[in-house]
Amino acid sequence: MAGQEEKTEIRNGRESQKNRTRKALLAAAGDLVRAGQEPAVGDAAQAAGISRATAYRYFPTKELLLAEVALFAVDGPLFPALDGGVPVPDTVGRLVRRVGAWAYANEQPLRTLLRLSLDPLTGVRRPGHRRDWIADALAPARDQFDPETYSKLSKALTLMLGIDPIVVMADIAGASREEALDALEWTARTLVSAALNGASTPRAAERRPVTACPQRSQKGRPAAPR
C-alpha cells in the first residue's frame, strides 16, 4: 500500500511540474502577444527561462502555441463584451456565432489542440471557459429558469461552443462556414427560447402512460380479447 501511495505521489508531482511548465510558457507567450509581438516557440521559451527542446515538446508549432494562448486567456476569443439590452436568446445566439467565427479563424491549430487533449500522455487540458461565457449570457434571465432546466440548458449550450461543433459541421454535416454559423446560432437561440417558454421535455413525454392500440377485426371493430 505504501509503495502504491509513493508511486501516486511521484506521478502527481510530475503532472504538477508539467502543468507549471506549460503555464510558464503560456504566460510568457501571452506577455509577448500583449506587447504587440507574434512570438515563436523559441521566443516563449527564452522569455520563460525554459529550454527550447522542452518548449517544443509542449508546443510543436507556433500556431499551436498562439491558439492555446488565445484559448487560455481570461476572455478567450471573446474580446468584445457580451451584448447588453437585447433578449437573452439573441445574446446567446450572438455568443455562439462569435465563438464559432473565432474557431474557424483558428481551425487548424484548434484541431491539433483537440487531438492532443484527447491523449492523456500529452498533458494538454482544455479550460472550461465556455461554462463561464454561458453563465454570463444567461445571467439576465437566470431567475426565469428552474434549477433543473438551467442545468440542462447550460450543459446543452456547451455543445455549441469551441472547435467541437465546427469539426462536426465541416466533417459530418458538410456545411460551409456560413451555413455552420447560421445553424449553430439558430440552434442556440431555439434552445434558449424553448427553455424560457417552458417547452415540454422528452422526459415529460416519457411519463405519459403508453397504451397499445386495440386490435381491429375485419369489420373495423375492436377484436374480442383472447
PyMOL commands that set and color helices and strands:
alter all, ss='L'
color gray80, all
select helices_A, chain A and resi 2-34+41-48+52-58+62-72+88-105+107-117+120-122+129-144+147-158+163-172+177-196+202-207
alter helices_A, ss='H'
color red, helices_A
deselect
rebuild
show_as cartoon
